[in-house]
Amino acid sequence: MARVCDYLLGGTGHFELDREFAEDLESALPNLAAHVRSQHGFLVRAVRHLAASGIDQFLDLGTGLSTVGDVHGTAQRVDPDARIAYVDADPFTVRLADAQFAGVRGVSVTEADLCEPASVLTAPGVTGLLDFTRPVAVLAIAALPFITDDDELSGVIAAYRDACSVGSALVVSHLSAVSATREQIERVGEVAARLGGLPCWRGADDVRGVLNGYELAEPGLVQTARWRPEPGTDEPGALEVNAVSAVGLLVSRPVPTELGPVR
Ligand SMILES: C[S@@+](CC[C@H](N)C(=O)[O-])C[C@H]1O[C@@H](n2cnc3c(N)ncnc32)[C@H](O)[C@@H]1O
């Protein structure tokens, strides 16, 4: 999926097979390229916003390829000392990122499954770069649809939240049927099944549940193109892309459940 996204973004890190697969997906969902570009635009706006707010540590879960603009480039343009730990489960993606980012200051790349927070949070590439006693922005852009079990997803996100200090953030962009028809969703599922992983479409309320424990930054959870749009960056069809996005801020620690409800 990383290489398919790279193709749709106009990058250079993909092969003929990825192009064919992307074209099959596009025949199922014609505004797919706008969808991918819109999520990438949100990522850039959200990272820039958080870096400008003083967050200088980023944990990017499901990094993908970044031949068309990356998190560290965006963050370090605001704060040259910003540090970014990239994590992806796909060995090819990790090898490419390793080669691409070798020697880049403040950047590490880790091959790990984001569904195993304990492994991610103790990986040398993460512990060697990020200090979780200070605010960290956890990024989950277009990666959570690959966790199809809702309970697993809640547990995974809660584990990252519990590892973060107050002042941290969670940035989420998730596949959601804004304009897609049932037939299109089924067709995407059939094509994606060839890759062995069916992405999970979640409604806005379910995605809001992922942000449990966080206070949403303005404008909340919205269609991706509506999250702090910047003049001149709108593209045709952006409001029909099938994703919702938000930035959650950890303003206080959730009360542990064994203490009972807060009165
Ligand atoms: C659709 S791409 C999105 C890439 C990037 N975040 C972006 O917005 O362009 C999804 C990425 O998530 C990665 N991924 C999927 N499941 C994962 C998991 N369980 N752990 C870590 N990475 C995962 C894939 O390898 C892929 O690189």
The ligand as an SDF file (V2000), in Angstrom:
LIG
                    3D

 27 29  0  0  0  0  0  0  0  0999 V2000
   -1.6470    3.6800    3.0030 C   0  0  0  0  0  0  0  0  0  0  0  0
    0.0050    3.6850    3.5710 S   0  0  0  0  0  0  0  0  0  0  0  0
    0.0710    5.2870    4.3520 C   0  0  0  0  0  0  0  0  0  0  0  0
    1.4440    5.8190    4.4770 C   0  0  0  0  0  0  0  0  0  0  0  0
    1.6010    7.1950    5.1010 C   0  0  0  0  0  0  0  0  0  0  0  0
    1.2070    7.2360    6.5110 N   0  0  0  0  0  0  0  0  0  0  0  0
    0.8790    8.2450    4.3190 C   0  0  0  0  0  0  0  0  0  0  0  0
   -0.0420    8.8610    4.8460 O   0  0  0  0  0  0  0  0  0  0  0  0
    1.2440    8.4640    3.1660 O   0  0  0  0  0  0  0  0  0  0  0  0
   -0.1340    2.6150    4.9760 C   0  0  0  0  0  0  0  0  0  0  0  0
    1.2140    2.2700    5.5920 C   0  0  0  0  0  0  0  0  0  0  0  0
    0.9660    1.6230    6.8470 O   0  0  0  0  0  0  0  0  0  0  0  0
    1.8380    0.5240    6.9550 C   0  0  0  0  0  0  0  0  0  0  0  0
    1.2200   -0.4400    7.8740 N   0  0  0  0  0  0  0  0  0  0  0  0
    0.0690   -1.1340    7.7050 C   0  0  0  0  0  0  0  0  0  0  0  0
   -0.1740   -1.9080    8.7850 N   0  0  0  0  0  0  0  0  0  0  0  0
    0.8460   -1.6880    9.6550 C   0  0  0  0  0  0  0  0  0  0  0  0
    1.1680   -2.1950   10.9390 C   0  0  0  0  0  0  0  0  0  0  0  0
    0.3970   -3.0920   11.5550 N   0  0  0  0  0  0  0  0  0  0  0  0
    2.2970   -1.7420   11.5550 N   0  0  0  0  0  0  0  0  0  0  0  0
    3.0940   -0.8310   10.9440 C   0  0  0  0  0  0  0  0  0  0  0  0
    2.8520   -0.3360    9.7060 N   0  0  0  0  0  0  0  0  0  0  0  0
    1.7400   -0.7450    9.0780 C   0  0  0  0  0  0  0  0  0  0  0  0
    1.9970   -0.0040    5.5420 C   0  0  0  0  0  0  0  0  0  0  0  0
    3.1730   -0.7840    5.3770 O   0  0  0  0  0  0  0  0  0  0  0  0
    2.0370    1.3070    4.7530 C   0  0  0  0  0  0  0  0  0  0  0  0
    3.3500    1.7730    4.6150 O   0  0  0  0  0  0  0  0  0  0  0  0
  1  2  1  0
  2  3  1  0
  2 10  1  0
  3  4  1  0
  4  5  1  0
  5  6  1  0
  5  7  1  0
  7  8  2  0
  7  9  1  0
 10 11  1  0
 11 12  1  0
 11 26  1  0
 12 13  1  0
 13 14  1  0
 13 24  1  0
 14 15  1  0
 14 23  1  0
 15 16  2  0
 16 17  1  0
 17 18  1  0
 17 23  2  0
 18 19  1  0
 18 20  2  0
 20 21  1  0
 21 22  2  0
 22 23  1  0
 24 25  1  0
 24 26  1  0
 26 27  1  0
M  CHG  2   2   1   9  -1
M  END
$$$$
